[in-house]
Amino acid sequence: MAEGIRDKVAILGMGCSRFGERWDCSAEDLIVEAFGEALTDANIERDRIEAAWYGLSSDDQGPGKSALSLTSTLRLPNIAATRVENMCATGTEALRGAVYGVASGAYDIALALGVEKLKDTGYGGLPERTKGTFEDLWFPSITAPGSFAQFASAYVAAHGIEMDQLKEAMAHVSWKSHENGAKNPKAHLRSRIDKEKILKAPMIAYPLGLFDCCGVSDGSACAIVTTPAIAEKIGGDGPLVTVKSMQLALSNGSEIGFDEWDGSYALTTRIASQRAYREAGITNPREELDLIEVHDCFSITELVTMEDLGLADVGHGWREVLAGTFDADGQVPCNIDGGLKCFGHPIGATGLRMVYEIYQQLRGKAGERQLDAPKLGLTHNLGGFPNKNVCSISVIGTC
Amino acid sequence: MQQRGIISFGAYVPRRRLARRTICSANSWANPGLAATAHGHKAICSHDEDSLTMAVAAARYALAERPEDNAPDMLVFASTTMPFADRQNAGVIAEAASLSENTCTADMGGSLKAGVGALRMALERPGETLVVAADKRLTRPGGPQELRIGDAAAAIVVGEGDPLAEFVARRAVSVDFTDHYRSSDAQFDYQLEERWARDAGLLHIVPGPIRGLIEDAGIGGENIAHFVAAGLGNRNARTIAKHCGIPEGAVTPDLHAECGDTGTAHPLLLLTKALQSAAPGEFILLLGYGQGAEALLFRATDTIGRASGMTGADAMLADGVEDGNYLRFLSFNGHVSMDWGMRAERDNRTAQSAFFRHRDTVTGCIGGRCTACGTPQFPKSRVCVNPGCRATDSQVSEPFADKPASVKSFTEDWLALSFNPPLMYGNVRFAGGGVAMLEFSDFEPSELAVGAPLAMQFRLKDVDDRRGFRRYCWKAVPPRELSTHTTADKEMEGASHG
């Protein structure tokens, strides 16, 4: 069995643009903003970057489905660059490409950058997407909230609780994220929201109200990775941060087409997290993880993810949420930066934005929201729909 | 020679019934005279129904009741509101009903008597024929037609062997009398003066062929036990009956209060009612009227009792939901242009090559069943979906349209585009195995629940206004609560207990 990538790659520098309705910015501006911070943080010349992976999921920027809009914007010196897209895991996929490039020995220093300029599409919510020529003929014209909302109806049915109880726990998830996001200058939404307002919000897709849904925003995030040896040599003002594991699991159609899955959880999160824990050497995630950044596209997604990551017993995630286990002062702080809830979800950037928060926390640079000396963090993306999706998990820690 | 006649039938009336008082109160500012007619309901198509989808539903009920040992070798679709002028509508119905590829198909329109005309043609040819008639006629808001006209479909299987009612004789007359008309490029009928239409048209044209038909059969008007004269109004039907010596009590009620006049479908819809109340040996006279008339005479056979178990107008009419939203009805029919937002701007172009390749799935609701592990799956795929199997190219066709199903998970989505929001969809579990994510229709908000029963129905998926195409798919709807007990049943029960 392959030995994996644990501690083979270090993060040399990271950057993250301010997320939000960046009416004044194009994707190009966001790329420059995130890259500039990362380059300064890495303390290298840009010409030392040998390869790049570029996460961009929705609308093409510039000349179509390639990484040309990245290399042209940053005037990268004719290096290898590849565009990746894998639904909401796109940003993390860019990082996986760069990390694997370094871990393989093909490159010493590689760049991962993700960007999405959603607000130019004109949509509230994610834009309409093409489904190809076959599904278009018969598959429902679903939206992201509508598909993820079904976690809730299935969860209630699977665990015999009342929808009102689940809604209260979902409201707690959103309340907590707004509390966290209010402290983050790079977040899109920075206001605290009381639970009553969350519960009384207009319905988007039953049972998800407005505040159960993450925002739609523009943003970019970026990582420069290298070998631990080079990272130590270049030095820096914080502890060495390395990648402990990166795992990806994709559905194969069994959830949507074979009647084993009950709809109340994400099968791929359970599979990818187990692989990630194994690769990272984690045996008790609830005890060992100091913070997590999970894919809270919707409040219910975060809630079931707590169970799928093994941080709460199946059927008890809603109780753990209400007990504050995942609050900023709880046992496993979740989405301490405000999450998708407050950052919105510029798809290509999200995964890297999560890693950025872990990286900042591990180096003690998270400002007002800094946790007490964290050593190990996890990021999680769930792209697609509960019944057919892409899940990526990364574990990042200090050495 | 074997008896030729009606083998089975089916009816479909949309679940939604618009209360006439709703229409009248909305339009009284413009036409206070409408108030006098503000009683009863008209059956209306939902946003995803048209004459073609209703026809498929009625055809499926009719086909479900015919003997297994033979199959229709012809399908005729009669309608004045076919979605396509040049793409055979009957061909779509045949594929949706999973009829053999060798079925001969034909569309027949041009007059409200086309339904009866199609039935007559079927009776006069050998073999088994499925006749389906459906109409969804648009009406101008505020006018009397809007109140009178409803939407429905009916289907009759004609063949030999052991019919419910045998075909006795027929008469026809063609007269280019335009009591109303609709030119090919018009949305609405143009209606002429009612009294002229009645006195110079109806009462002048219809009695002749009826009397002739009765004479041909060597019986008297008093022998007609069921006079099925659709679309004339009860009063006119009674007048004609009187002129022809038919007892007033023989007139089959016109269902104005229950669903309205459903056009081409209406004679066949009323015929299902007559068949379900007929006793062995009784004569049924069916009239089709429009630019002349067609009159068909049937005699109920000893097997007419089987009709009570079939799905006729009564069962459909008993299962409806009152709709009090006139504005929504206008929107369904394009009479008001709602602001559906940016999601309505998407291009619904159909990749016809992909559609043709996948039409068993899309039109036929046919999935696969793995011959290696037995797992039913929708859609059919090259590699079995069962994680414990994964056999390649092991699947045979498995029809899903008639499988009972239930809700596994659901949502009511107010963000997604629907012309009857919220868009409802979810994971669906089929009895006997198989799951799929499908759109729901005909549910009201808060009606859905995990475990709720579902049935499959052929519905409109999208309309491509830019290219004039409409595509159809199968959606999950609440199963119709169809009582098979009819008036005749009750009478028979009464008789046996008396």
HADDOCK unambig.tbl for C-alpha pairs under 7 A between the chains (distance, minus, plus):
assign (segid A and resid 128 and name CA) (segid B and resid 343 and name CA) 6.78 0.50 0.50
assign (segid A and resid 133 and name CA) (segid B and resid 351 and name CA) 5.86 0.50 0.50
assign (segid A and resid 133 and name CA) (segid B and resid 354 and name CA) 6.13 0.50 0.50
assign (segid A and resid 134 and name CA) (segid B and resid 354 and name CA) 6.30 0.50 0.50
assign (segid A and resid 137 and name CA) (segid B and resid 362 and name CA) 6.68 0.50 0.50
assign (segid A and resid 138 and name CA) (segid B and resid 362 and name CA) 6.03 0.50 0.50
assign (segid A and resid 138 and name CA) (segid B and resid 461 and name CA) 6.98 0.50 0.50
assign (segid A and resid 138 and name CA) (segid B and resid 473 and name CA) 5.26 0.50 0.50
assign (segid A and resid 139 and name CA) (segid B and resid 438 and name CA) 6.31 0.50 0.50
assign (segid A and resid 140 and name CA) (segid B and resid 425 and name CA) 6.77 0.50 0.50
assign (segid A and resid 140 and name CA) (segid B and resid 438 and name CA) 5.88 0.50 0.50
assign (segid A and resid 140 and name CA) (segid B and resid 439 and name CA) 5.10 0.50 0.50
assign (segid A and resid 141 and name CA) (segid B and resid 416 and name CA) 6.86 0.50 0.50
assign (segid A and resid 142 and name CA) (segid B and resid 416 and name CA) 6.20 0.50 0.50
assign (segid A and resid 143 and name CA) (segid B and resid 416 and name CA) 5.69 0.50 0.50
assign (segid A and resid 146 and name CA) (segid B and resid 411 and name CA) 5.77 0.50 0.50
assign (segid A and resid 146 and name CA) (segid B and resid 412 and name CA) 6.95 0.50 0.50
assign (segid A and resid 146 and name CA) (segid B and resid 413 and name CA) 5.17 0.50 0.50
assign (segid A and resid 149 and name CA) (segid B and resid 411 and name CA) 6.15 0.50 0.50
assign (segid A and resid 150 and name CA) (segid B and resid 409 and name CA) 5.44 0.50 0.50
assign (segid A and resid 150 and name CA) (segid B and resid 410 and name CA) 5.29 0.50 0.50
assign (segid A and resid 150 and name CA) (segid B and resid 411 and name CA) 5.76 0.50 0.50
assign (segid A and resid 153 and name CA) (segid B and resid 409 and name CA) 5.66 0.50 0.50
assign (segid A and resid 153 and name CA) (segid B and resid 410 and name CA) 6.44 0.50 0.50
assign (segid A and resid 153 and name CA) (segid B and resid 450 and name CA) 6.91 0.50 0.50
assign (segid A and resid 154 and name CA) (segid B and resid 408 and name CA) 6.93 0.50 0.50
assign (segid A and resid 154 and name CA) (segid B and resid 409 and name CA) 5.25 0.50 0.50
assign (segid A and resid 157 and name CA) (segid B and resid 450 and name CA) 6.81 0.50 0.50
assign (segid A and resid 204 and name CA) (segid B and resid 413 and name CA) 6.27 0.50 0.50
assign (segid A and resid 204 and name CA) (segid B and resid 414 and name CA) 5.23 0.50 0.50
assign (segid A and resid 204 and name CA) (segid B and resid 415 and name CA) 5.92 0.50 0.50
assign (segid A and resid 205 and name CA) (segid B and resid 411 and name CA) 6.16 0.50 0.50
assign (segid A and resid 205 and name CA) (segid B and resid 412 and name CA) 5.28 0.50 0.50
assign (segid A and resid 205 and name CA) (segid B and resid 413 and name CA) 4.00 0.50 0.50
assign (segid A and resid 205 and name CA) (segid B and resid 414 and name CA) 5.55 0.50 0.50
assign (segid A and resid 205 and name CA) (segid B and resid 415 and name CA) 6.86 0.50 0.50
assign (segid A and resid 206 and name CA) (segid B and resid 411 and name CA) 5.32 0.50 0.50
assign (segid A and resid 206 and name CA) (segid B and resid 412 and name CA) 5.08 0.50 0.50
assign (segid A and resid 206 and name CA) (segid B and resid 413 and name CA) 6.43 0.50 0.50
assign (segid A and resid 253 and name CA) (segid B and resid 385 and name CA) 6.50 0.50 0.50
assign (segid A and resid 254 and name CA) (segid B and resid 385 and name CA) 5.71 0.50 0.50
assign (segid A and resid 254 and name CA) (segid B and resid 386 and name CA) 6.68 0.50 0.50
assign (segid A and resid 254 and name CA) (segid B and resid 387 and name CA) 6.84 0.50 0.50
assign (segid A and resid 256 and name CA) (segid B and resid 435 and name CA) 6.56 0.50 0.50
assign (segid A and resid 256 and name CA) (segid B and resid 436 and name CA) 5.84 0.50 0.50
assign (segid A and resid 256 and name CA) (segid B and resid 437 and name CA) 6.78 0.50 0.50
assign (segid A and resid 257 and name CA) (segid B and resid 377 and name CA) 6.26 0.50 0.50
assign (segid A and resid 257 and name CA) (segid B and resid 378 and name CA) 6.76 0.50 0.50
assign (segid A and resid 257 and name CA) (segid B and resid 385 and name CA) 6.38 0.50 0.50
assign (segid A and resid 257 and name CA) (segid B and resid 434 and name CA) 6.56 0.50 0.50
assign (segid A and resid 257 and name CA) (segid B and resid 435 and name CA) 5.11 0.50 0.50
assign (segid A and resid 257 and name CA) (segid B and resid 436 and name CA) 5.69 0.50 0.50
assign (segid A and resid 258 and name CA) (segid B and resid 385 and name CA) 6.15 0.50 0.50
assign (segid A and resid 258 and name CA) (segid B and resid 386 and name CA) 6.06 0.50 0.50
assign (segid A and resid 258 and name CA) (segid B and resid 434 and name CA) 6.21 0.50 0.50
assign (segid A and resid 258 and name CA) (segid B and resid 435 and name CA) 6.03 0.50 0.50
assign (segid A and resid 259 and name CA) (segid B and resid 434 and name CA) 6.42 0.50 0.50
assign (segid A and resid 259 and name CA) (segid B and resid 435 and name CA) 6.00 0.50 0.50
assign (segid A and resid 263 and name CA) (segid B and resid 409 and name CA) 6.77 0.50 0.50
